[in-house]
Amino acid sequence: MQLLDTLGAVGEVLSWLGLGLGALLLATALLIRLVEGQWVSVEIAVIDRDGQPVARWFAGGDFHERPLRRDEPTATVDGWTEGVYSSNDPSRARVGEPPHLRRVLRAVGTVFASVGVLGLVASLLPLFL
């Protein structure tokens, strides 16, 4: 009986922490998704304008362009590279892959929520056994 009570107490702590943190992280990932929108793949042309590399892409029925930052890749064989733009704001584009923060928050939030659900089940065991 002592083991089941201990298991129930540990399960309750895990459920509170896991479900609380998991819900917070998943809500943050959802908020980021709502603000940024979905990232859509696009071909980006990299041109040289007065010694400064400039990215140009077509999205949302219009052409967009912006200067590339120093940390973005500029070396392309034919002047084209892969990138993504935001479905909420087609004038926002990134060369390369979309940011990973939303995926990390979603993955960690899912792990915490799963631990919370398992803790909830463990905390209910003493009631049924």
SULJOFEN-V279766 format. One record per backbone hydrogen bond with DSSP energy under -0.5 kcal/mol. NH is the residue of the N-H (numbers start at 0). CO is the residue of the C=O. E is the energy in kcal/mol with one decimal. If there is no record, write none. Layout:
BEGIN
{{NH	CO	E} {NH	CO	E}}
END
This chain:
BEGIN
{{4	0	-1.9} {5	1	-2.1} {6	2	-2.6} {7	3	-2.3} {8	4	-2.2} {9	5	-2.6} {10	6	-2.4} {11	7	-2.0} {12	8	-2.0} {13	9	-2.6} {14	10	-2.4} {15	11	-2.4} {16	12	-2.5} {17	13	-3.0} {18	14	-2.3} {19	15	-1.7} {20	16	-2.7} {21	17	-2.4} {22	18	-2.2} {23	19	-1.9} {24	20	-2.7} {25	21	-2.6} {26	22	-2.3} {27	23	-2.1} {28	24	-2.3} {29	25	-2.0} {30	26	-2.4} {31	27	-2.3} {32	28	-2.1} {33	29	-2.3} {34	30	-2.3} {35	31	-3.0} {36	32	-2.2} {39	37	-0.5} {39	84	-2.9} {41	82	-2.4} {43	80	-3.3} {44	55	-2.9} {45	78	-3.3} {46	44	-0.6} {46	53	-2.7} {48	46	-0.6} {48	51	-2.6} {49	47	-0.5} {51	48	-1.6} {53	46	-3.1} {54	65	-3.0} {55	44	-2.5} {56	63	-2.2} {58	56	-0.5} {58	61	-2.5} {61	58	-1.2} {63	56	-3.0} {65	54	-2.0} {67	52	-2.5} {71	68	-1.1} {75	73	-0.7} {80	43	-2.5} {82	41	-2.0} {83	93	-2.3} {84	39	-2.3} {85	88	-0.7} {85	91	-2.1} {86	37	-2.4} {87	35	-0.8} {91	88	-2.4} {92	90	-0.7} {93	83	-2.9} {95	81	-2.0} {103	99	-2.5} {104	100	-2.7} {105	101	-2.2} {106	102	-2.4} {107	103	-2.8} {108	104	-2.4} {109	105	-2.0} {110	106	-2.0} {111	107	-2.6} {112	108	-2.5} {113	109	-2.3} {114	110	-2.4} {115	111	-2.3} {116	112	-2.3} {117	113	-2.5} {118	114	-2.5} {119	115	-2.2} {120	116	-2.3} {121	117	-2.4} {122	118	-2.3} {123	119	-1.2} {124	120	-0.8} {124	121	-0.6} {126	123	-0.9} {127	123	-0.9} {127	124	-1.1} {128	124	-1.9}}
END
